[in-house]
């Protein structure tokens, strides 16, 4: 990974920060994308304290905003001659139904459109670095979920857990279609389940009961962020998955997602609908 440029979203805490550290140890040049400057400064200070020779920089954006994603992509494209690895990791769980300024349900906007639009806008930079990789952090929470194409953007009210599970299904379907469209370019794209990790996931819940439930579950059942980052780093840096594209991985091994996550017609339709929402050519 020496000198390879790795762009990582959601990189200022949790598994994103752990993945950044592990890739930094392998010699990668890191571009960390976060939303909170306070956490960003702390993350960069931590990385430089551990890795004095690290090449790293910070960029800030609200990845639930289509406009902010476009601004970030423009800045990155101007600053970087190539992107060897793009890691789509930023995501969150919201327990209340909210619409963004773009009229999208917040979970869908951040967890899916954030991945889709940023990847589309940076794709030429990733292709310029071929052989290169795109890593998509999904979740086993996708199992039993289905997409509602009559309300893909989530404008109708639904519960937060349903919205989250649908967004993770969308991550896998997006990766499936992306891999097909990238065939022959030298770019491989894979998605993954990091495990149930002790991160800030669920800490933004407005309901005390939900925060307590997540907190107790993480204390008892969750794995540490360093372990949660292992599959991200494996897909970003290991030689082993280099021939595999469009796969879904857990514990550094390819595994089978749900039947809904293998539906190629749904993957194609999701791509086309996402392009329409983003104002892009499919």
C-alpha positions, 0 to 999 in steps of 0.5 A: 500500500506504500504511496497508494491513495485511500479515501475513507468516509466516516474516518474520524471515529469507529471502524473508519478510524481503525481502518485508516490506522491499519492502512496507514501502517501499510504505507497508504496515503490517507484522505479522511472524510468526516463531518465534525472538525473536533473529532477530525482534529482528534483523529488526525492527532491520534494517527500522527502520534502513532504514525509520525511519518503518516501522509494524511489529510482531512476533508469535511462534508455532510454526506447526507447532502447531495450538494455537499457531496458534489462539493467534496467530490469536486475538491477531491478530484482537483486535489488527487491525481488518482484514488487507489482505494475508495472506502464508503463507510460513513453511515448512521442509524436514525430512530426518527423519520426526518427528511433532508433538504433534498427531500430524502429520508435521512438514513437513505440519504446518508447510508445509500445516496452518500455512497452512490453519488460520491462513488459516481463522481470519483469514478474516473479518479478510481479508474485512473489508478487501476488496478484499484478498489472500491469498498462498501461497508454494508451490514447483515442487518440487510437480511429480511429487508426489501426495497420499496421502489414505490417510495425509495427515497423514504418520504412516507413515514417508517420506523428507523430500524426498517429504514436502516435495514433497507439502506444496508440492502441498498449498499449491497445491491449498489455494489453488485451493479457497480461491479458489473458496470466496472467489468474490464476496467481493472477496478473491483468493488466489494461490500462487507459486514463488519460485525456488531462493533462497539462504535458510536452506532445508535448513540444519536438516538433521541429515545433514552430506551433505544440508547440504553438498549444499544449501549447494553448490547454493545457492552455485552455483545460487540467486538472492538473497532479494530476487529470490525475494521479487519474486513475493510482492510482485507478488501482494501489491501489484501491480494486475495480478493483481487479477482473477486468483484461484486462479492459480500464479505464477513470475517475476511471471507466471501459469504452469501447475502440474502436473496433480495441482495442478489436480485440483479433486476433490483440492483439495476433498478436501484442504480437507475433510480439513484441516478435519477435522484442525483440528477446523473445519467444512469 
